[in-house]
Amino acid sequence: MKNNLEHLATARRVGLFDSGLGGLSVLRSLAGVTGQEREFIYIGDTLRCPYGDRSPEEIVAFVNQLTAWLELEGADAIVMACNTSAAHAASELEKRSSVPVFDLVTPTAAYLAGSGLRKVGVIATASTASSHAFANSVRRLTDRVEILETGCPLLVPVVEAGLCRGKEAVEALRVYVLDLIAAGVEAIVYGCTHYPFLEEALLEVLRTHADRDIRIINPADILATSLGAEVTFGTPDYGGTRFMTTGDAETFASIASLCLEANIDDVHNLPLPELLAAAESAPATTRARTQSGAYPSPAPVS
C-alpha cells in the first residue's frame, strides 16, 4: 500500500522494525510528538544484526517476515526504521503490504531538495551507501544537491555494544567524518537509524576537526515533523510500546535503556519460528518469496 503521511499521522497502532537497536531513534522521535494517542510495536532483529553486510536477497526475506508479523499483531501503519531495509525492500513491501509502509529516505530527500544545501554527506551502512538510496531519491527531485554517501561498517557494532558515548564512538566516527569535512559538506545526514545515538561523539569530532559549522540532519525527526503542520515535541512516552527482539531480551532492555535514557524493562523475545509462521500466513506470492529467502530480482533503488 502506498505511503501517505496522513495514514501515519492518524494510525492508532504503529509497527517499527530495525536490524537491532537503531530504530529506537525513530521510535524516540515519533513517541515524542505531543498530543497523540497511539501504540507502538518495536521489533529489533538483533539475532540477525547487522543487516549492512547482508545480501539484498536476505534483507528482503527478513523484511517480509517482520512486516507479516506486525500486520498479524494489528499494526495499521509500518515504519521501516532501518534504512538498509528501505534501500533494498521498500518498493516490493509497499506493493504487497496490506497497511501503509513508510521509510525515512523519502521524506529526507524531499527535505534536502528544498533545504538550499549544495553538498551533503550521508553516513550509512555499507549496503545503504552502495545502493545510493539517498542520492538517487534526491536526484529524482533536484540536481542542485550533491550527495556524498559513505559506508561506515564500524558504527553499528559500537551502538549495539552500548558504547555510544565513549571514546570508541569518537574514534570510529573520526575515520569517516574527516573525509566528509575535507570534501566540504555543509551537512551530515544520519543515513542509518543507529547513528543518532552517536550524536555526542559526532559533535566532538566536528568541534575538534571542522573549520566551519556543519549541520546534523536526523531523518527520524524529519519524518516526525512531517506528520502535521504544527507538530510539537515533548518527553517521549514509551508507556504504550511493546518491545520485541529476536535476540536476548535482557541485553536488549539494558542497552535500549541506555540509548533512550529511559527505563526499558519489559522486553519480550520474538522467536524466529514465529516470524517464519507469520510469513507463512501471508498471501501465496509473498509466502513463496519468503520461503526461498530471496526475490528472483530484488527491487532496485533508482
LUMKOL-413088 format. One record per residue: residue in three letters; y, z, x of N, C-alpha, C in turn. Coordinates in steps of 0.02 Angstrom, whole numbers, plus 32768, in hexadecimal, padded with zeros to 4 digits. Atoms other than C-alpha are relative to their C-alpha. Example, Ala and Ser with C-alpha at 12.3 -4.5 7.8 and 13.67 -1.06 7.14 Angstrom:
% residues 2
   r n_north n_up n_east ca_north ca_up ca_east c_north c_up c_east
 ALA    7FC5 8000   802D     7F1F  8186    8267    803C 8000   802D
 SER    7FC5 7FFD   7FD6     7FCB  8165    82AC    8037 8025   7FD9
//
This chain:
% residues 302
   r n_north n_up n_east ca_north ca_up ca_east c_north c_up c_east
 MET    7FC4 8000   802A     8000  8000    8000    803E 8000   802C
 LYS    7FC3 8005   7FD7     80AC  7FD3    8043    8025 8043   8002
 ASN    7FDC 7FC1   7FF9     8117  8060    8083    8047 7FF9   7FE5
 ASN    7FBD 7FFC   801D     81B0  8085    801A    8016 8048   8009
 LEU    7FEC 7FBB   7FF1     8211  811D    8055    800A 802B   7FC3
 GLU    7FF9 7FDA   803D     8230  814F    7FA2    7FBE 8023   7FEF
 HIS    8041 7FE1   800C     8175  8170    7F93    7FF7 803F   802B
 LEU    8006 7FC5   7FD4     817B  81E6    8028    802F 8037   7FEA
 ALA    7FCF 7FCE   8015     8217  823D    7FE8    7FE9 8026   7FC2
 THR    8015 7FE0   803F     81C4  8263    7F40    7FB7 8017   8002
 ALA    8047 7FEC   7FFC     8111  8283    7F7D    7FFA 804B   7FFC
 ARG    800C 7FB8   8007     80CC  832D    7F4F    7FCE 801A   8033
 ARG    8030 7FEC   7FCD     803E  832E    7FCE    7FFE 7FCA   8035
 VAL    7FFA 8031   7FCA     8059  82D7    8074    7FCB 800F   8035
 GLY    8031 7FFA   7FCB     7FCD  82BA    80EF    801B 7FE3   8041
 LEU    7FEB 8018   7FBE     7FF1  82A7    81A9    7FC4 8004   802F
 PHE    8034 7FFB   7FCE     7F7C  8282    8239    8019 7FEA   8043
 ASP    7FF1 8012   7FBC     7F84  8275    82F4    7FC0 800A   8029
 SER    8039 7FF6   7FD3     7F0C  826F    8387    7FF8 8049   8014
 GLY    8004 7FBA   7FED     7F33  8325    83A5    803A 8028   7FE4
 LEU    7FCA 7FD3   8014     7FC9  8399    83A2    8043 7FDD   7FF8
 GLY    7FC0 8021   7FFE     8053  8318    83B6    8020 7FF6   7FBC
 GLY    7FE6 800C   8043     8065  82F0    82FE    8020 803D   7FE0
 LEU    7FDE 7FC4   8019     809B  83A3    82E2    804C 7FFA   8006
 SER    7FB8 800A   7FFB     8147  8369    831C    801A 7FDB   7FC3
 VAL    7FED 8023   803E     814B  82F6    8284    7FFD 8031   7FC6
 LEU    8004 7FCC   8033     8110  8383    8214    803D 802D   8003
 ARG    7FC6 7FD3   7FF7     819A  83F1    825C    803F 7FE1   7FE1
 SER    7FC4 8021   801C     8220  8371    822D    7FFC 7FFC   7FB4
 LEU    8007 8007   8048     81DC  8352    817E    8002 8044   7FDD
 ALA    8002 7FBD   801E     81BD  840B    815B    8044 8022   8004
 GLY    7FBE 7FE3   7FFA     8270  842F    818F    8032 7FE5   7FCE
 VAL    7FD2 801B   8033     82BD  83C6    8104    8008 8033   7FC8
 THR    7FF4 7FCC   8032     830F  843E    808A    7FFB 7FE4   7FBA
 GLY    8001 8012   8047     82FB  843E    7FCE    7FC4 7FD8   7FEA
 GLN    803B 8026   8013     824F  83EE    7FCD    7FC9 802E   7FE6
 GLU    803B 7FDC   8018     81B3  8424    7F72    7FC4 7FD3   800B
 ARG    803A 802A   7FF1     811E  83D3    7FC5    7FD0 8026   802D
 GLU    8033 7FE5   7FD5     807C  8400    801A    7FF3 7FCD   8038
 PHE    8013 802B   7FC8     8044  83BC    80C2    7FB7 800E   8013
 ILE    8042 7FFA   7FE1     7F96  839C    8106    8004 7FDF   8044
 TYR    7FFA 801A   7FBC     7F91  8386    81C2    7FBB 7FFE   8021
 ILE    803E 8005   7FDA     7EFC  8345    8225    8010 7FF0   8049
 GLY    7FFC 800F   7FB9     7EF8  8350    82E2    7FBA 7FEE   8019
 ASP    8042 8018   7FEA     7E66  82E8    8324    7FF5 8012   8049
 THR    8002 7FEA   7FBB     7E5C  8350    83C2    7FBE 7FF3   8022
 LEU    8041 800C   7FE1     7DA3  8331    83DC    7FFE 7FBB   8021
 ARG    8001 8044   7FE5     7DC9  8279    83FE    8042 7FEF   8023
 CYS    7FC0 8009   7FDF     7E74  8291    8450    7FF4 7FF8   804C
 PRO    7FC7 8027   801A     7EC9  8237    84A3    7FEA 7FBB   7FE7
 TYR    800C 8044   8017     7ED1  8192    8447    801D 7FCC   8030
 GLY    7FDB 802F   7FD6     7F40  8145    84CD    7FD5 7FD5   802E
 ASP    802B 8028   7FD5     7EAD  810A    8537    7FC3 7FE7   7FD9
 ARG    8035 801C   802A     7E3F  80D6    84A3    800C 7FB6   7FF3
 SER    7FF9 8047   8011     7E1D  8022    8474    801F 7FFA   7FBA
 PRO    7FE5 800A   8044     7E78  7FDA    83DC    7FCA 8006   7FCB
 GLU    8036 7FFD   8032     7DCF  7FCD    8384    7FEE 8048   7FEF
 GLU    800E 7FBA   800D     7DAD  8086    8399    8037 8020   7FD7
 ILE    7FC7 7FE2   8023     7E5B  80B5    835F    8000 7FED   7FB6
 VAL    8003 8016   8046     7E4B  804D    82C1    7FCA 8025   7FDA
 ALA    8037 7FDC   8022     7DA4  809E    8298    8013 8049   7FF3
 PHE    7FEB 7FBA   800A     7DEB  814E    82B3    8033 8006   7FC8
 VAL    7FCB 7FFE   8033     7E83  8129    8247    7FE2 7FF7   7FBB
 ASN    8020 8009   8041     7E16  80EA    81B9    7FDE 803F   7FE8
 GLN    8022 7FC2   8012     7DB0  818A    81BD    8031 8036   7FEB
 LEU    7FCF 7FCB   800F     7E46  81FE    81C0    8025 7FF3   7FBF
 THR    7FDB 800F   803E     7EA4  81A5    8135    7FD3 8003   7FC3
 ALA    802F 7FFB   8038     7E0A  8199    80C7    7FF8 8049   7FEB
 TRP    8007 7FB8   800F     7DF6  8256    80D4    803F 801A   7FDE
 LEU    7FC1 7FE8   801F     7EAE  8275    80AC    8007 7FE7   7FB9
 GLU    7FFD 801A   8045     7EA2  8205    8013    7FD3 8028   7FD3
 LEU    802E 7FD8   8028     7E0B  8266    7FD5    801D 8046   7FF2
 GLU    7FE2 7FBE   8009     7E6F  8307    7FEC    803F 7FFE   7FD5
 GLY    7FC9 8004   8030     7EF5  82C7    7F76    8044 7FF2   801D
 ALA    7FBF 8013   7FE4     7F7E  828F    7FED    801D 7FC6   7FD9
 ASP    7FE1 8038   8022     7FF9  8221    7F8F    8030 7FDA   802D
 ALA    7FDE 8027   7FCC     804D  81E6    8030    7FE1 8015   8042
 ILE    801D 7FF2   7FBE     800D  81DB    80E3    8031 7FEA   8036
 VAL    7FD6 8010   7FC7     8073  81E1    8182    7FD4 7FFA   803E
 MET    8023 800A   7FC0     8029  8197    8220    8029 8023   8036
 ALA    7FD9 7FD8   7FD0     806A  8221    8291    7FE5 7FF5   8046
 CYS    801C 8014   7FC1     801E  81C5    8324    8013 7FB8   800B
 ASN    7FE7 8044   7FF7     8077  812C    8368    7FCC 7FD2   801E
 THR    8036 802A   7FE7     7FDD  80EF    83C5    7FD8 7FE5   7FC5
 SER    8023 8017   803C     7F85  80E7    831C    8029 7FCC   7FDC
 ALA    7FD4 802F   8024     801A  8090    82CD    8002 7FBD   8023
 ALA    7FFB 803E   7FDA     8022  8010    8359    7FC5 7FD2   7FF4
 HIS    803D 8028   8005     7F6F  7FD8    833C    7FE3 7FFB   7FBA
 ALA    8023 7FFE   8040     7F43  8001    8288    802E 8000   7FC3
 ALA    7FD3 7FF8   803A     7FDF  800A    821A    7FF9 7FC7   7FCE
 SER    8002 803A   802E     7FD3  7F5A    81D1    7FC3 8002   7FD4
 GLU    803E 7FFE   8028     7F1E  7F69    819B    7FFE 803C   7FD2
 LEU    8002 7FC4   8029     7F34  801A    815C    802C 7FF8   7FC2
 GLU    7FD4 800B   803A     7FC6  7FE9    80EC    7FDE 7FD3   7FCC
 LYS    8022 802D   802F     7F59  7F60    80A0    7FCA 8023   7FD9
 ARG    803B 7FE4   8020     7EC3  7FCD    8079    800C 8044   7FE0
 SER    7FF6 7FBD   801A     7F0D  8078    8054    8015 7FFF   7FB7
 SER    7FEF 7FFA   8047     7F1A  80AE    7F9F    8041 8027   7FF6
 VAL    7FC1 7FDA   8004     7FB6  8116    7FC7    8030 7FE3   8034
 PRO    7FD0 801A   7FCF     8057  80EA    8024    7FF6 801D   8045
 VAL    800A 7FEC   7FBA     8049  80F1    80E1    8041 7FF4   8026
 PHE    7FC1 8004   7FDB     80DC  8112    8156    7FF3 8009   804A
 ASP    8003 7FF6   7FB8     80F2  8101    8210    8046 8012   8019
 LEU    7FBF 7FED   7FE3     817E  8135    8287    8022 7FC6   8022
 VAL    7FE3 8038   7FDC     8196  808F    82DE    8032 7FD9   7FD5
 THR    7FD5 8028   802C     81E1  8034    8248    8045 801D   7FF5
 PRO    7FBC 7FE5   8009     8271  80AC    8220    8026 8007   8042
 THR    7FDF 7FFB   7FBF     8293  80C4    82DA    801D 7FBD   8016
 ALA    7FE7 8043   7FEF     82A3  8009    82F5    8040 7FF1   7FD8
 ALA    7FC4 800C   8029     831F  7FFF    8264    803B 8028   801A
 TYR    7FCB 7FD6   7FE4     8382  808F    82AE    801C 7FE2   8040
 LEU    7FEA 801C   7FC0     8389  8040    835B    8026 7FBF   7FF6
 ALA    7FDE 8040   800D     83BB  7F97    8314    8048 800A   7FEB
 GLY    7FBC 7FF3   8017     8456  7FE5    82C7    8025 8034   8028
 SER    7FE4 7FC7   7FDA     847B  8066    834E    8039 7FED   802E
 GLY    7FCE 8014   7FCF     84EC  7FFF    83BE    7FE9 8008   8048
 LEU    801C 7FFA   7FBD     847D  8028    8452    7FEA 7FBB   8019
 ARG    8012 8041   7FE3     8459  7F99    84CA    7FC0 8003   802A
 LYS    803C 7FF9   7FD8     83CE  7FDC    853A    7FE0 8044   7FF2
 VAL    8022 7FC3   8015     834F  805C    84FF    7FBC 8005   8021
 GLY    8042 7FF3   7FE4     82B9  80A9    8556    7FD4 8022   7FCC
 VAL    8031 7FE0   802C     821D  80D9    84F6    7FC8 801C   802B
 ILE    8039 7FE2   7FDD     81A1  8154    8541    7FC8 8008   7FCD
 ALA    8036 8005   8031     80F8  813D    84EF    7FBD 8006   8024
 THR    8042 8004   7FE1     803D  813F    850C    7FF8 7FBA   801E
 ALA    800C 8041   7FE1     7FFA  80B1    8576    7FEE 7FCC   7FCB
 SER    8015 802F   8034     7FAD  8062    84DB    803B 7FE9   7FD6
 THR    7FC5 8013   8028     804E  8066    8475    802F 7FD5   8029
 ALA    7FD3 8026   7FD5     80B5  8027    8507    7FE7 7FB9   800A
 SER    801B 8042   7FF4     803F  7F96    8529    8000 7FD5   7FC1
 SER    7FFD 8026   803F     8043  7F64    8470    8046 7FE7   7FF2
 HIS    7FBA 8011   800A     8102  7F56    8479    8014 800A   7FB6
 ALA    7FF2 7FF4   8046     8108  7FA0    83CA    804A 800A   7FF2
 PHE    7FBA 7FF3   800D     81BA  7FDE    83D8    802A 7FC2   800F
 ALA    7FD9 803C   7FEF     81FF  7F44    8431    7FF8 7FC9   7FCD
 ASN    800C 8035   8031     81AE  7ECD    83B6    8021 8010   7FBD
 SER    7FE2 7FEC   8040     81EB  7F30    831F    804C 7FF9   8003
 VAL    7FB8 8008   7FF8     829D  7F34    8361    8013 7FB6   8003
 ARG    7FF0 8047   7FF8     8298  7E7B    838F    8000 7FDB   7FBE
 ARG    8000 8020   8042     8270  7E4E    82DB    8042 800B   7FDB
 LEU    7FC1 7FEF   8022     8317  7E9C    82AB    803E 7FEA   8027
 THR    7FC6 8012   7FD7     838A  7E74    833D    7FE9 7FED   8046
 ASP    800E 800F   7FB9     838D  7E28    83EB    8034 8020   802D
 ARG    7FC9 7FE1   7FDB     841D  7E96    8422    7FEB 8041   8023
 VAL    8017 7FC2   7FE2     83B5  7F2C    8457    7FC5 7FF1   802E
 GLU    8038 8008   7FD0     8349  7F27    84F4    7FD7 8040   7FFF
 ILE    802D 7FC7   8004     82B2  7F99    84E5    7FD2 7FFF   803D
 LEU    802B 7FF8   7FC6     825A  7FD8    8582    7FCB 8034   7FEF
 GLU    8037 7FD3   8013     81B0  8024    8556    7FD8 8015   803D
 THR    8022 7FE4   7FC6     815D  8095    85D6    7FC4 8028   7FEB
 GLY    803C 7FD9   800E     80AA  80D2    85CC    7FFF 8040   8029
 CYS    7FFC 7FBE   7FDF     809E  818C    85F6    7FBF 8027   7FF5
 PRO    8041 7FE1   800E     7FE6  81BF    85FE    7FFB 804A   8014
 LEU    8004 7FBA   7FEB     800B  8268    8650    801A 8031   7FCC
 LEU    7FDA 7FD2   802B     8070  82AF    85BF    7FD7 801F   7FC8
 VAL    8027 7FE3   8037     7FF6  82C5    852E    7FD5 803A   8018
 PRO    8027 7FC6   7FE8     7F80  8332    8596    8029 803F   800C
 VAL    7FD5 7FC6   7FF5     8013  83A2    85C3    800D 8024   7FBF
 VAL    7FF4 7FE1   8041     803B  83C0    850B    7FC1 8020   7FE5
 GLU    803E 7FE6   801B     7F86  83D6    84D8    7FE9 803F   8023
 ALA    8012 7FC4   7FDB     7F73  845A    855F    8032 8039   7FF4
 GLY    7FCF 7FCC   800F     800A  84BA    851C    8030 800D   8038
 LEU    7FD5 7FF7   7FC5     8072  849E    85BA    8044 7FDE   7FF7
 CYS    7FC4 8026   8010     810A  8454    8563    803E 8016   8025
 ARG    7FC1 7FE6   7FE5     818D  84C3    85B2    7FFB 8015   8049
 GLY    8009 7FEC   7FBB     8149  84DA    8661    8012 7FCB   8032
 LYS    7FF0 8030   7FCB     8162  8485    8708    7FD3 7FC3   7FFD
 GLU    802D 8039   8007     80CB  8418    86E2    8020 7FC9   7FD5
 ALA    7FE0 8031   802D     812D  83C5    8656    8039 7FDC   8023
 VAL    7FC8 801F   7FDC     81C7  83A8    86C3    7FE6 7FCD   8033
 GLU    801B 802C   7FCC     815F  835C    874F    7FE1 7FC1   7FE1
 ALA    8020 8039   8021     80FC  82ED    86D8    8035 7FCF   7FE5
 LEU    7FCC 802B   801C     8199  82AC    8682    8029 7FDC   8036
 ARG    7FD5 801C   7FCC     81FA  828F    8723    7FE5 7FBC   8017
 VAL    8020 803E   7FE9     817F  8206    8756    8018 7FC4   7FD7
 TYR    7FF0 8038   802D     81AB  819C    86BF    804B 7FF9   7FF3
 VAL    7FBA 8002   8015     825F  81CB    8697    802D 7FE6   8037
 LEU    7FD6 8018   7FCA     82A6  81A5    8743    8006 7FB4   7FFF
 ASP    7FFE 8049   8004     8278  80EE    872E    802E 7FE9   7FC8
 LEU    7FD4 8013   8038     82D1  80E7    8685    8049 800E   8010
 ILE    7FBC 7FF1   7FEB     836B  813B    86CC    8019 7FC8   802E
 ALA    7FED 8035   7FD1     836E  80BB    8759    800B 7FBD   7FDD
 ALA    7FFA 803F   8024     835B  802E    86DB    803F 7FFD   7FD5
 GLY    7FC1 8000   8024     83FC  8064    8685    7FFB 800A   7FB6
 VAL    8006 7FF6   8048     83BC  8099    85DB    8036 8030   7FE6
 GLU    7FCE 7FD6   8021     8439  80E7    8563    7FDF 8037   7FD6
 ALA    8024 7FD1   802A     83B5  8144    84FF    7FB6 7FFD   8010
 ILE    8048 7FFD   7FF8     8300  817B    8509    7FE1 8014   7FBD
 VAL    8022 7FF4   8040     828F  8173    8470    7FBC 8020   800E
 TYR    8043 7FE4   7FFC     81F8  81E2    845B    7FD0 7FCF   7FDD
 GLY    802E 8031   801D     8177  8158    8442    7FBC 801C   7FF2
 CYS    803E 7FDC   8011     80EB  81D8    8430    8015 8041   7FE0
 THR    7FEC 7FC4   8026     80F2  8268    83B5    7FF3 8041   8026
 HIS    8008 7FC5   7FD6     80B6  82E1    843B    8040 8012   8026
 TYR    7FCB 7FF7   7FCE     8153  82CA    84A2    803B 802A   7FE9
 PRO    7FC9 7FD3   8012     81D6  8326    8439    7FF5 8049   8016
 PHE    800E 7FBC   7FE9     817E  83C6    846F    8010 8008   804B
 LEU    7FEE 7FFE   7FBA     81B1  8398    8521    804C 7FFC   800A
 GLU    7FB8 800C   7FFD     826B  8394    84F9    8023 802B   8034
 GLU    7FE0 7FD6   7FCD     829B  8428    8566    7FF6 7FE3   8046
 ALA    800F 801D   7FBF     8246  83D6    85FA    8026 7FBF   800A
 LEU    7FDC 803F   7FFA     8295  832D    85D5    804A 800D   800D
 LEU    7FBA 7FEF   7FF3     8342  837B    85CC    800B 8017   8048
 GLU    7FFB 7FE9   7FBB     8322  83CE    8673    8000 7FC4   8030
 VAL    8003 803C   7FD5     82F4  8326    86C2    8041 7FD9   7FFC
 LEU    7FC2 8025   8009     838E  82D2    8679    803B 8025   8020
 ARG    7FC9 7FDA   7FE1     8402  835F    86B0    7FFE 7FF9   804C
 THR    8007 8001   7FB7     83BE  8355    8760    800B 7FBB   801E
 HIS    8003 8042   7FE0     83B3  829A    8779    802E 7FCB   7FE0
 ALA    7FD7 8034   8020     841F  823A    86FC    8049 8008   8012
 ASP    7FB9 7FFF   7FEF     84D1  820B    872B    802B 7FEE   7FC3
 ARG    7FDD 8011   803F     8501  81EA    8675    7FDC 8022   7FC7
 ASP    8021 7FE5   803C     84DC  8229    85C6    7FCD 7FCF   7FE6
 ILE    8036 8029   801D     8437  81E6    8583    7FE8 8022   7FC1
 ARG    8014 7FE4   8040     8410  8201    84CD    7FB4 8007   7FFB
 ILE    8048 7FF7   800F     8366  8242    8495    7FF7 7FF3   7FB5
 ILE    800A 8014   8046     8325  81F4    83F4    7FB9 8013   7FEB
 ASN    8040 7FE9   801A     829A  8245    8390    7FF0 7FDB   7FBF
 PRO    8011 8026   803C     8248  81CD    8314    7FED 802B   7FC4
 ALA    8011 7FD4   8038     8208  8260    82AC    803E 8015   7FDA
 ASP    7FC1 7FEE   8021     82BB  8294    8287    801D 7FC4   7FDA
 ILE    7FE8 803C   8022     82E7  81E0    825C    7FDB 7FF6   7FBF
 LEU    8027 8006   803E     8259  81D9    81DE    8017 8033   7FCC
 ALA    7FEC 7FCB   802F     828D  827F    8191    8045 7FF3   7FE2
 THR    7FBC 800C   801A     8345  824F    8182    8002 7FC2   7FD3
 SER    8003 803C   802B     8310  81AC    812E    7FEA 800F   7FB9
 LEU    801A 7FEF   8041     82CF  820B    8098    8035 8004   7FC9
 GLY    7FCB 7FFC   8032     8378  8213    8042    8044 7FFA   8021
 ALA    7FBC 8009   7FE6     8432  81FB    8053    801E 8041   801A
 GLU    7FE2 7FC0   7FED     8456  82B4    8066    7FCB 8032   8016
 VAL    8034 7FD4   7FE7     83C1  82FD    80C2    801E 8035   802D
 THR    7FEC 7FCA   7FD5     83E0  83A7    810E    7FC2 8024   801A
 PHE    8039 7FE0   7FE1     8371  840E    8180    800A 804A   8006
 GLY    8000 7FB8   7FF7     8345  84C4    8188    7FC4 8013   802A
 THR    803B 7FE9   7FDC     82BC  852E    81D5    7FC1 7FE2   7FE1
 PRO    803C 801E   801D     8216  84D1    81BF    7FD4 8035   7FDF
 ASP    802C 7FD4   8027     81A3  8520    813E    7FBA 7FE3   8001
 TYR    8045 8018   7FFB     80EA  850D    8165    7FD1 8024   7FD0
 GLY    8028 7FD9   802E     80B0  857D    80D9    7FD3 7FD6   7FD3
 GLY    8028 802B   802C     8072  84EB    8070    7FDA 7FCC   8026
 THR    8022 8031   7FD5     8019  8494    8100    7FB8 8015   800D
 ARG    8046 7FF8   7FEB     7F5D  8482    811B    7FF9 7FE0   8045
 PHE    800A 8019   7FBD     7F37  8471    81D4    7FB6 7FF4   800D
 MET    8046 8012   7FF3     7E96  8416    8202    7FFB 7FE3   8046
 THR    800B 801E   7FBF     7E4E  83E6    82AA    7FB6 7FF0   8008
 THR    8046 8011   7FF1     7DB1  838D    82E3    7FE6 8026   803C
 GLY    8013 7FD9   7FC5     7DB0  83FC    837D    7FFA 804A   7FF0
 ASP    8005 7FB8   8008     7DB4  84B7    8396    803C 801B   7FDB
 ALA    7FCA 7FE9   802C     7E1A  850A    830D    802A 8037   8022
 GLU    7FDC 7FC9   7FE1     7E48  85A4    8373    8030 7FE6   8036
 THR    7FD5 801D   7FCC     7E8A  853E    8405    803A 7FDA   7FE1
 PHE    7FCB 8025   8022     7EEA  84CC    8390    8035 8030   7FE5
 ALA    7FD1 7FD0   801D     7F39  8562    8338    802D 801E   8036
 SER    7FDA 7FE1   7FCA     7F6F  85AF    83DD    8036 7FD2   801A
 ILE    7FCF 802E   7FE3     7FC3  8514    8423    8031 7FE7   7FCB
 ALA    7FD2 8013   8036     800B  84E0    837A    8035 8035   7FF6
 SER    7FCF 7FCA   8008     805E  858A    836F    8035 7FFD   8037
 LEU    7FD1 8008   7FC9     80AD  856D    841A    802F 7FC5   7FF3
 CYS    7FD8 803C   800A     80E8  84BE    83EE    8033 8009   7FC8
 LEU    7FD5 7FFA   803C     812F  84EA    8343    8029 8040   8001
 GLU    7FDE 7FBF   7FFD     816C  8597    8377    7FFA 8024   7FBD
 ALA    800F 7FE1   8040     811A  85DB    82DB    7FB8 801B   8004
 ASN    8044 7FE3   8001     807E  863F    82B2    7FD2 7FD2   7FD7
 ILE    802F 802E   8021     7FFB  85BA    828A    7FBA 801C   800C
 ASP    8041 7FDF   7FF5     7F5B  861D    8271    7FCA 7FEB   7FCF
 ASP    8031 8015   8032     7F05  85C8    81DD    7FEF 7FB6   800C
 VAL    8014 8044   7FED     7EB6  852E    822C    7FB5 7FF8   7FF3
 HIS    8045 800B   8012     7E13  84E3    81F0    7FE3 7FC5   8026
 ASN    8022 8037   7FDE     7D94  8476    8248    7FEC 7FCA   7FCF
 LEU    8014 803A   8028     7D76  83C8    8203    7FCA 7FDB   8026
 PRO    8037 801F   7FDA     7CCA  838E    823E    8002 7FB3   7FFB
 LEU    8001 8049   8001     7CB9  82D7    826E    7FD2 7FE4   7FCA
 PRO    8029 801B   8037     7C28  82BE    81F3    8025 7FFF   7FBD
 GLU    7FDA 8000   803E     7CA0  82ED    8167    8031 7FC6   7FFD
 LEU    7FD4 803A   7FFC     7D1B  8268    81A2    7FD8 7FC0   7FF3
 LEU    8029 803C   800A     7C90  81E7    81A9    7FEA 7FFA   7FB8
 ALA    8013 8001   8047     7C58  8219    80F9    803A 7FE8   7FD5
 ALA    7FC5 8017   8025     7D0A  81FE    80BB    8007 7FB5   8006
 ALA    7FFB 8048   7FF6     7D0B  8152    8108    7FC9 7FDB   7FD9
 GLU    8036 801E   8027     7C64  812F    80B3    8013 7FF6   7FB7
 SER    7FED 8003   8047     7CB6  814E    800B    8038 7FCE   7FF4
 ALA    7FCA 8031   8006     7D3E  80CD    8030    7FE5 7FBF   7FE4
 PRO    8017 8041   8019     7D39  801D    7FE6    7FD3 7FDD   8032
 ALA    8035 801D   7FD8     7CAC  7FB1    8028    8019 7FDD   803E
 THR    7FE7 8025   7FC6     7D15  7F44    809C    8017 8030   8036
 THR    7FE9 7FCF   7FD0     7D66  7FDA    80EE    7FC5 8025   801F
 ARG    803A 7FDC   7FE8     7CBE  8034    80FA    7FDB 7FD9   8035
 ALA    8023 8029   7FCF     7C6E  7FA4    8156    8023 8000   8043
 ARG    7FD9 8000   7FC3     7CFB  7F9F    81D4    7FFA 8042   8024
 THR    8002 7FBE   7FE2     7CF6  805A    81F0    7FBC 800F   801E
 GLN    8042 7FF4   7FE6     7C39  8061    8206    7FF6 7FDD   8043
 SER    8009 8025   7FC2     7C40  7FDD    828D    802C 801B   8037
 GLY    7FD2 7FE3   7FCF     7CCC  803F    82E2    8036 7FD0   8016
 ALA    7FCF 8031   7FE9     7D36  7FA3    82F0    800F 7FCE   7FC9
 TYR    7FF0 803B   8027     7D8F  7F18    8297    7FF1 7FC4   802C
 PRO    800B 803B   7FD7     7D5C  7E6A    82D0    803F 7FEA   8024
 SER    7FC0 8014   7FE2     7E15  7E47    82F2    8033 8035   7FF2
 PRO    7FCF 7FCC   800D     7E84  7EE2    8303    8045 7FE2   7FF2
 ALA    7FBF 801A   8013     7F2B  7EC8    82B0    8031 8006   8039
 PRO    7FD0 7FFC   7FC9     7FAB  7E9B    8336    8043 801A   7FEA
 VAL    7FBB 7FEE   800C     8059  7EE3    8341    802A 7FC7   801A
 SER    7FDB 803B   7FEA     80C9  7E4B    8345    8049 8005   7FEF
//
